[in-house]
Amino acid sequence: MSIGKAVTASLFSTLLLGGVLAAAPAAQAQTSGETGPLSCYGSAKSYSKPAGNRWYPQGGPYLTATTNCADINIKPNTTTSIAVCWLPSSGGSYCQGSYKTAPAGQWTVVATDVRDGTHFYFDFGSTAANSGVWAA
């Protein structure tokens, strides 16, 4: 009877250890991979708006929202006021009614719940040069 318990305990330990080892790579992959906002920010693209205009990019090609983010985010190198302008498939464009302040070195959500594939551009509240990164 004690041999049977020892064999059962050994089998249980082996199965338990095997389950832990099998689960370990999945847990490692999940924590080492980027999820949620990290995927969004991990896909960020740099921009450099020259002095003399308020828009980026000016004259296209325009920016496109992706599946990486649900929102349009910006992280400027200098504090700036910014809005998003939309380019509907029906033609023309329209911009948000007010600017948001995006502090230097911080991610700021400029527009929320943006549909994948939406074309847009940034309207800066100043004609000063500005650079940083954006994610959408």
Backbone as a ProteinNet text record, in pm:
[ID]
protein_1_A
[PRIMARY]
MSIGKAVTASLFSTLLLGGVLAAAPAAQAQTSGETGPLSCYGSAKSYSKPAGNRWYPQGGPYLTATTNCADINIKPNTTTSIAVCWLPSSGGSYCQGSYKTAPAGQWTVVATDVRDGTHFYFDFGSTAANSGVWAA
[TERTIARY]
81.9	0	86.7	192.7	278.4	354.7	385.4	450	353.8	227.3	125.7	111.9	114	104.9	228.3	344	468.3	466.5	418.7	410.2	309.6	194.5	92.2	146.3	213.7	271.2	377.4	457.7	561.2	500.1	397.3	328.5	264.2	199.1	135.3	238.4	352.4	459	512	529.1	578.5	479.8	351.4	248.4	242.1	249	244.3	364.4	483.4	604	597.7	551.4	536.6	439.1	330.4	232.6	291.6	370.8	434.8	535	615.3	712.7	645.1	535	463.1	400.5	356.2	292.8	396.1	516.6	618.2	646.6	667.4	694.8	579.2	455.7	341.3	339.7	364.6	366.2	481.1	595.8	710.2	682.9	622.5	592.8	495.3	400	300.9	362.6	449	505	617	689.8	797.7	746.2	632.3	572.8	500	475	405.4	256.5	181.2	36.7	-23.6	-149.8	-220.5	-147.7	-134.8	-72.2	70.9	142.5	279.4	282.8	188.9	184.3	157.2	69	36.5	160.4	218.9	335.3	456.9	462.7	572.6	571.1	454.5	442.6	451.9	495.1	500.6	594	558	637.7	683.2	803	853.8	798.8	795.5	756.2	848.2	858	934.3	863	793.9	719.5	809.6	835.3	920.8	847.9	924.2	866.3	797.6	696.2	631.7	495.4	457.8	322.7	268.4	139.8	76.6	45.2	56.8	7.7	119.6	92.7	182.9	98.7	127.6	213.9	140.9	214.9	154.5	143.3	21.7	-1.4	6.4	19.7	17.2	154	170.4	60.9	17	-111.1	-166.3	-143.6	-166	-145.8	-268.3	-251.7	-360.9	-365.3	-484.2	-503.1	-491.5	-432.8	-410.6	-481.2	-469.5	-526.3	-442.7	-325.1	-238	-292.8	-368.2	-418.9	-566.9	-639.2	-778.7	-788.6	-681.1	-679.7	-564.5	-564	-450.9	-373.3	-246	-159.3	-38.5	13	133.3	222.6	352.2	452.3	553.1	526.5	615.5	742	845	969	959	867.1	840.2	689.4	648.5	505.4	439.3	322.6	253.3	102.3	30.6	-115	-141.9	-235.8	-256.9	-401	-445.7	-576.2	-557.1	-657.4	-654.6	-754.5	-716	-804.8	-830.9	-953.8	-997.5	-1015.3	-992.3	-1010.6	-1112.7	-1241.6	-1342.9	-1333	-1376.8	-1370.9	-1459.7	-1555	-1642.9	-1573.5	-1452.7	-1377.1	-1374.8	-1290.8	-1277.9	-1203.6	-1209.9	-1150.4	-1219.8	-1210	-1260	-1173.1	-1162.5	-1073.5	-1151.9	-1088	-1146.7	-1171.5	-1271.8	-1310.5	-1217.6	-1132.2	-1041.1	-907.5	-805.5	-671.2	-652.8	-567.3	-525.8	-380.5	-343.9	-204.1	-134.5	-28.3	52.8	186.7	208.9	334.9	454.6	568	691.9	723.9	759.3	804.3	696.1	568.3	458.7	361.4	307	203.7	74.6	11	-118	-214	-332.8	-438.1	-503.8	-498.3	-553.9	-695	-720.7	-853.7	-878.3	-1001.6	-1034.4	-1126.7	-1125.6	-1213.6	-1207.7	-1088.9	-1067.9	-1075.3	-1154.7	-1172.8	-1044.9	-1008.6	-891.8	-905.6	-795.7	-795.8	-833.8	-869.7	-906	-783.6	-798.2	-689.9	-702.2	-588.8	-589.8	-456.3	-452.6	-327.9	-338.4	-225.2	-221.4	-225.9	-300.3	-305.4	-243.1	-121.1	-52.2	-100.8	-109.2	-157.3	-54.4	58.9	167.7	240.2	305.1	385.4	531.3	561.7	698.2	729.7	854.8	897.6	862.6	832.2	798.9	835.3	880	912.3	875.9	873.3	839.6	795.9	702.8	649	497.6	432.6	286.6	253.1	135.6	88.7	-62.6	-110.3	-254.9	-292.8
-118.4	0	125.4	127.1	244.6	257.9	147.3	153.3	215.4	175.6	232.9	382.6	427.4	570.9	643.3	579.5	640.8	653.4	548.6	552.3	658.6	662.7	762.3	903.6	924.6	1055.5	1092.6	993.8	1019.5	1055.6	979.8	1011.3	1149.5	1180.9	1310.5	1422.3	1404.2	1504.7	1522.1	1410.5	1416.1	1490.3	1457.8	1525.8	1674.4	1703.8	1843.1	1919.7	1862.6	1927.5	1943.1	1839.8	1847.9	1957	1970.9	2076.8	2214	2229.1	2358.3	2392.1	2292.1	2317.6	2347.8	2280	2306.7	2444.4	2488.7	2620.4	2731.8	2702.8	2806.8	2882.1	2815.5	2891.3	2983.4	2939.3	3023.7	3148.4	3129.9	3245.9	3339.1	3281.1	3362.6	3440.2	3375.1	3442.3	3557	3536.8	3640.7	3761.8	3737.6	3850.3	3918.7	3844.5	3908.4	3976.7	3932.8	3998.5	4123.3	4213.1	4335.6	4314.9	4361	4350	4484.9	4504.8	4628.6	4750.4	4851.7	4976.4	4960	4859.6	4840.9	4808.7	4729.3	4699.2	4825.9	4907	5032.9	5122.3	5147.3	5235.2	5170.9	5038.1	4967	4982.7	5018.4	5036.8	5185.1	5268.8	5413.2	5449	5555.8	5606.9	5748.3	5781.8	5915.5	6015.8	6141.1	6250	6368.3	6451.4	6575.1	6679.5	6768.8	6874.6	6997.3	7044.3	7162.9	7289.7	7391.5	7522	7579.3	7660	7729.4	7674.9	7558.9	7508.7	7447.3	7422.7	7366.1	7218.5	7160.8	7026	6924.8	6803.4	6691.6	6569.1	6498.1	6543.6	6646.6	6729.5	6832.6	6780.9	6769.5	6727.6	6577.9	6496.7	6351.9	6292.9	6160.9	6069	6083.3	6065.8	6087.4	5967.4	5986.8	5882.5	5791.7	5669	5572.5	5502.6	5494.5	5421.6	5271.8	5199.3	5055.4	4976.7	4846.4	4759	4760.4	4822	4824.4	4910.6	5013.6	5107.4	5134.9	5162.2	5203	5355.4	5423.1	5569.1	5624.7	5755.7	5824	5890.8	5857.2	5902.7	5975.7	6070.4	6142.2	6165.8	6163.1	6190.4	6288.3	6417.5	6517.7	6539.5	6588.5	6622.1	6756	6842	6969	6981.2	7043.7	7060.2	7132.8	7082.6	7140.2	7129	7210.1	7198.3	7126.8	7032.2	6949.4	6903	6885.7	6828.4	6729.5	6646.2	6551.3	6598.3	6587.2	6616.7	6486.7	6465.2	6340.8	6360.3	6255.3	6255.6	6147.3	6179.7	6078.1	6032.1	5909.9	5854	5932.6	6008.1	6089	6214.8	6242.2	6359.3	6469	6567.3	6678.8	6638.4	6725	6696.3	6780	6736.6	6814.1	6784.3	6881.6	6869.7	6872.6	6822	6830.1	6977.2	7001.8	7138.4	7210.3	7138.8	7204.2	7129.5	7201.7	7144.7	7081.8	6980.8	6921.4	6958.8	6978.2	7003.8	6870.1	6849.9	6728.4	6767.1	6730.9	6765.6	6693	6757.9	6699.7	6568.9	6468.1	6341.4	6254	6287.6	6207.8	6169	6047.2	6005.3	6078.6	6131	6198.2	6138.2	6100.6	6051.9	6174.6	6183.8	6299.4	6268.8	6144.5	6103.8	5960.6	5930.6	5797.6	5721.7	5590.6	5500.1	5525.9	5522	5549.6	5418.4	5417.8	5298.5	5267.5	5138.3	5093.9	5138.2	5185.4	5228.4	5373.7	5443.9	5585.3	5668.4	5755.4	5844.6	5976.7	6029.5	6152	6223.6	6345.4	6418.8	6501.5	6550.8	6631.1	6779	6854.6	7000.3	7055.1	7105.9	7164.2	7306.8	7352.5	7486.6	7595	7559.1	7652.6	7616.3	7714.2	7687.6	7655.2	7645.8	7610.6	7466.4	7437.4	7300.5	7212.2	7084.7	6991.2	6851.1	6769	6630.2	6541.3	6413.2	6316.7	6186.6	6115.9	5991.9	5991.8	5914.5	5899.4	5752.2	5712.6	5575.5	5578.3	5499	5492.3	5355.7
0	0	0	80	80.4	-50.8	-120.1	-251.7	-351.9	-343.5	-433.4	-412.2	-287.5	-257.9	-310.6	-296.3	-344.2	-495.4	-564.5	-710.3	-753.7	-685.9	-718.4	-694.9	-583	-552.9	-655.3	-696.3	-795.8	-930.8	-971.3	-1096.7	-1090.7	-978.7	-962.2	-971.4	-904.5	-908.8	-1049.8	-1120.9	-1258.3	-1347.6	-1333.3	-1412.7	-1377.8	-1248.7	-1205.4	-1258	-1244.6	-1294.2	-1444.9	-1514.1	-1660	-1699.5	-1624.2	-1652.3	-1630.1	-1524.9	-1496.9	-1606.8	-1646.1	-1751.5	-1884.2	-1912	-2037	-2035.1	-1917.3	-1907.2	-1905.7	-1859.6	-1845.7	-1975.1	-2089.9	-2212	-2250.9	-2229.8	-2264.7	-2177.8	-2047.8	-1959.5	-1995.2	-2027.9	-2063.9	-2192.1	-2289.9	-2415.8	-2394.3	-2304.3	-2281.3	-2211.1	-2112.8	-2040.6	-2116.8	-2199.9	-2273.2	-2399.9	-2452.8	-2568.9	-2524.2	-2616.4	-2580.7	-2594.8	-2496.9	-2501.1	-2469.7	-2506.5	-2475.2	-2526.4	-2440.7	-2483.5	-2533	-2482.8	-2528.7	-2676.9	-2724.8	-2867.5	-2946	-2894.8	-2961.5	-2966.2	-2852.8	-2847.9	-2912.4	-2908.3	-2972.7	-3124.2	-3178.6	-3323.6	-3362.3	-3268.4	-3292.5	-3408.2	-3476.5	-3588.9	-3556.4	-3598.4	-3570.6	-3672.1	-3630.2	-3720	-3697.8	-3798.1	-3789	-3873.5	-3806	-3874	-3884.4	-4006.2	-4021.3	-3977.9	-3947.9	-3914.6	-4038.5	-4015.1	-4126.1	-4163.7	-4111.9	-4137.2	-4008.9	-4007.1	-3887.6	-3902.7	-4021.4	-4044.4	-4063	-4014.9	-4041.4	-4071.9	-4178.6	-4287.2	-4371.9	-4437.5	-4520.7	-4663.1	-4713.2	-4850.8	-4875.9	-4772.7	-4786.6	-4817.6	-4819.8	-4791.7	-4647	-4625.5	-4492	-4402.2	-4275.1	-4175.7	-4172.6	-4127.7	-4124.8	-3989.8	-3930.9	-3805.8	-3832.9	-3739.5	-3755.5	-3645.9	-3653.9	-3551	-3423.5	-3426.5	-3308.9	-3196.6	-3230	-3130.4	-3155.4	-3048.7	-3063.2	-3071.1	-3034.6	-3027.3	-3111.4	-3126.9	-3189.8	-3077.2	-3067.9	-2959	-3016.1	-2937.4	-2979.6	-2858.6	-2882.7	-2778.7	-2838.5	-2824.9	-2885.3	-2801.7	-2867.3	-2796	-2724.2	-2768.1	-2700.5	-2681.3	-2573.2	-2546	-2661.9	-2702.3	-2817.2	-2800.5	-2874.1	-2885.2	-3015.8	-3013.1	-3131.9	-3142.4	-3265.9	-3296.6	-3411.1	-3432.9	-3544.4	-3648.8	-3775.5	-3887.3	-3962	-3998.8	-4062.3	-4211.9	-4285.7	-4430.7	-4466.7	-4463.7	-4494.8	-4639.5	-4664.3	-4799.4	-4896.4	-4843.7	-4928.8	-4980.4	-4928.7	-4972.9	-4868.5	-4890.3	-4796.8	-4671	-4572.1	-4442.1	-4336.5	-4214.1	-4101.4	-3980.8	-3890.8	-3775.6	-3644.4	-3541.6	-3408.4	-3374.4	-3293	-3260.2	-3165	-3095.2	-3002	-2998.9	-2955	-2944.3	-2806.4	-2801.6	-2674.4	-2652.1	-2526.8	-2493.9	-2475.2	-2549.6	-2540.4	-2478.6	-2352.5	-2286.5	-2348	-2345.3	-2398	-2327.5	-2407.4	-2351.6	-2292.3	-2311.5	-2255.7	-2366	-2355.2	-2449.2	-2416.1	-2518.3	-2504.9	-2605.4	-2559.6	-2649.2	-2711.5	-2843.6	-2913.7	-2964.1	-3002.2	-3048.3	-3002.7	-2962.2	-2911.1	-3005.3	-2989.8	-3065.7	-3215.8	-3270	-3412.2	-3491.1	-3594.7	-3677.3	-3754.5	-3758	-3834.8	-3980.1	-4037	-4176.9	-4196.9	-4089.4	-4099.5	-4137.2	-4236	-4277.1	-4201.7	-4159.2	-4079.2	-4092.4	-4038.6	-4023.1	-3896.4	-3847.8	-3726.5	-3761	-3682.2	-3691.8	-3564.3	-3574.6	-3459.4	-3440.8	-3318.4	-3290	-3315.6	-3374.3	-3397	-3526.3	-3584.4	-3703.8	-3669.1	-3539.4	-3496.5	-3534.3	-3556	-3584.1	-3464.7	-3492.5	-3386.1	-3433.1	-3338.5	-3371.4	-3252.7	-3278.2	-3174.5	-3237.4	-3173	-3225.7	-3210.6	-3296.5	-3290.9	-3308.3	-3257.3	-3271.9	-3289	-3382.5	-3407.6	-3460.5
[MASK]
++++++++++++++++++++++++++++++++++++++++++++++++++++++++++++++++++++++++++++++++++++++++++++++++++++++++++++++++++++++++++++++++++++++++

